[in-house]
């Protein structure tokens, strides 16, 4: 698995940026077709953060 050695705060910023980009792209006429790209980044970042926290709890 790809590990970028990001801190918890950096992961949160990545997730928030993905969600904000998704919201902005919903209202943009030409970019509306690519709205799943930042959503997938936010979702994948959230999953990676959860997996990192689960490994840290062991």
N, C-alpha and C positions, 0 to 999 in steps of 0.2 A: 504494500500500500504506500502511496505517495505521502510522505510526511514533510511538511514545510517548516516545522519547528516554529510555529506561530504561537503567540501567547493567547490566552483566553480573550483578552480585549481586542487583539488584532482579528481574531476569528469573528467576534461580534461585529466589528466594523465591516468586515467583508460581507457578512450576511445582510447587514443594514444597507450597504451600498447596492447589493443585488436586488433587495426589495424596493429601494427607491428608484433604481433604474427600471425595474418592471413597471412601477407606477407611472414613471415619465413616458415610457414607451407605449403605454396604453393610450395616451392622449396624442401621440405623434402619428400623423397620417401615414407616413411611409415606413416607420419602424414598428408599427403595430403587428406586422406579420412575423417579427422576430422576437416577440414578447417572451417566449419560453426560454430563451438563452440566459438572461439574468436570473430568472426564476430557478432554473436548474443549478446555476452557480450558488445561489443562496441555499437551496435545498441540499446540495452536496456539501457545502460548508457546514451546515447544521449537522448533517450526519457524521461528518468527520469530527466535529467538536464533541458530539455525543460519544463516539467511539473512543476518542482520546480520554474523556472523563471516565468511561467505564474501565479502561485499561489502568488509569491512575488509581481507581478505587480498589484494585486487586492487591 
